[in-house]
Amino acid sequence: MSLDGAVRVFAGIMVLVSLALTVWVNPQFIWLTAFVGFNLIQSAFTGFCPAAMVFRKLGFK
């Protein structure tokens, strides 16, 4: 899997997990969903993605 694919999968998993936490644990977890969305938007404009840096260190190319 490519680096871009890994970041997209990770972002999707984070959105689904944060939505599940919002529904079943505490409504305040909606802020995690907002954070993930904001990070996706800023990475589209700036090219800076912390998750991509982590995945790159894990060996994704």
N, C-alpha and C positions, 0 to 999 in steps of 0.2 A: 504494500500500500504506500502511496506517495505521502509526502508531508502534508500537502493540501487536503488530501482525503482524510488523513488522520485528524487534522484540526476540525474538519467539518463533522466527522463522526463524534468527536469529543464535544463539540458545541451542541449537537443534537441531543446527545445523552444528557448533558448538563441541563438543557431546557426541559427535557422530559422528567428528569429527577427533581428539578426545582418545582415544577408544576405538581408533581405527586406530593412533594413535601408541603406545598401550599394547601393542597386539598386535604391531606390526611394528618398533618402534624400541626402546622401553625400558618395562618394567612400571611404572616410577615415574611415568609420565604419567597413571596412574590418579588421581593427586592433582589434576590439572587437571579431570578429570571430577567429582571430589568438590567442587572449588571452584565449578564451574558449578552443580551441584545445590544447594550451600549458598547461593549467590547468588540462585537462583530462590526458595528457601524464604524467605530474609530479605526479599526484595523483596515477597513476598506479604504479609508481616506489617507491614513498615515503609513500603512504597510507594516506597522509594529504590532506583533501578536505574541504575548507572553507564552501562550500555549505552544506556538510554533517553535519557540526557542527551547522549550522543555522537550518536545518531541524530537527536535534536531539532536539534542544531547543524548536521547535514547536510541538514536541510530536511524531515524527515518530520513530518507533522502528526498 
